[in-house]
Amino acid sequence: MKVAVIAGLDSSEAEISMKSATQVFEALNREMFEPYFITLKESLFRTIDGVEIDKNFFGFIDQQGEVKKFDYALIVVHGAPGENGVLQGYFEMMGVPYSGCSVEVSALTFNKSLCKKVVQFVANVNLAKEITIRRGETVNVERIIEELGLPLFVKPNASGSSCGVTKVKESEQLVAAVEMALKESEVALLEEFIEGTEVSQGVMIVGGDEWVLPATELVSKNEFFDYQAKYTDGFTQEITPARIPESVAKILNHTTLDIYKTLGCRGIVRIDYIIKKGKPYFIEVNTTPGMSRNSIVPQQWNQVGLTMEEAFTLLLRDEREMK
């Protein structure tokens, strides 16, 4: 099976996308799969050797004149267009099986504010209070602080890897923080600060088997789990399994699986929370979780005895059959 492992080079998450895609590419079982490392930049797919992929059939002609048509697209594009449904829509149109969630689910989960509302409605989870601001709208500092208090978080509503996220401690910082978030997304999401334990949990259903992975506790040296803390060695202590009571772990496992099933997720997904006084507060769903050496899900697979090679063998078999 010819597998296109796709890394995205357009968004602010290009660096981590390349790292993740490299790890995935190296992990695939060569006896079962024939992987190709593909980059996506400015709407053009290319092989690692620079050969352009023909989007009319999602393949290319090699130097020997042989047509290579991909059987499967393994999406490792963080941010747009890999997590917002756009790339998924192309593969749906082309009839090419692809990894991860559907067009609809990807689009929903990439919109953090909308996803929170849907998840609260269907899964009855706890949420931080929020305000959204669109480009061109006035930033009413007094109203925002009155409703959300300080400190508060400002983040792009449609982005990942904590790009453009600011922890605002003083009112004077607010306008600049919103402006930075709006460089990444058309909408800025402002959330109240929830003081508690930050955890992240991977989940997948493969061949009917439910894999709710042990949650990872994130203890950052920075103010929060920002881009530097996520992807730089030594900036975050990642503890798997998380140091939470068994009763809380059970609630978390149930909530994670409930969200996954109710939204109709597919493949491996990671869900982030803040645990405050024993209650999980839902933050977001990551439909294309990081797969670099510093990433959370590979650590969680390791805890349950799965290598990356074994995990992706299970996922590719299952997702190709489903699609």
C-alpha positions, 0 to 999 in steps of 0.5 A: 500500500502506497502511503503519502505521509504529508507534512504542511509547510504553510502555517506557523506550525510547519516546523513541528509538522515536519518533525511529526511527519518525519517520525511517522514516516520512519515508524511505518512498517516497510513490509506492510506499507510503501511510504512516501514523504510528501510536503504541502506548500502553497497548495502544491504537494511535492515528494522529498525530491521535489517532484510535484504531485499531480492533484488530478489523481494524487500521484506522480510519474517517477524517473522510470516513467512509472505512475505512482498513485497513492492508496492512502493519505496520512495527514500530519499537517498541523493547523490549516489546511490539515486540521480544519477539514480543507485537506480532508475535503480534497481527499473525499473528492478524490476518493482517497482514504485518509487518516483521522477525522472527517471533513465535518469533525475536523472543521468543528474541532478546529473552531475552538469556541464552537467545539466547546459549545457543542461538547458542552451540549452533548457531553455536559462538560465543564468549561471556562467562561469565554468571549470571542472577538472578530477582526475589526471589532472593538476590544472593550477592555473593561467589559472583558475584565469584568466578565473574565477577570485577570489573569486570562488567556487570549488565543487564536480561535482556529490554530494549534501548538499554542501559537499566538497564545498569551496569558494576560495578567494586566489590562494594558496587555490585553489589546496587544494580545488580541492583535497577536491572536488575530494574526493567526485566526479571524477570531480571537478567543478569550478565556478565564484562567482556570487554576488547576492541573493541566492534562492531555489524553489520547484516545482511539477506537481501532477495530472496535477496541477502545483505547483510552490512553493514560493521561499525561500531566503537564508541568511547564517551566513557562507561564503555561504550556506554550509552543516553547514548552511543548517542543523544547526539551527541558521546558516541561515535565510530562508525567504519564500517567498523570498524578491524579486520584483514581476517581478523577482518572475514571471521570476523565476516561469516561469524558474523553471517550464520550467526547470522541464517540459523540463528535464522531472522531476517527483515528488517534485524537488528543483531548486537553483539560484543566482539572480543578478540584477534581473536575475536568474543564474541557479545553480543546480537541486535537485531531492531528496530535503531535508525533515528534520525539517530544510529543504526548501521544507517543509517550502514552502509547509507550505506557500501554505497550504500543510502539509507534510502528504498532500503533500506526499499523493498527490505525492504517488498517482500521481507517482504510477499511472504514473509509 
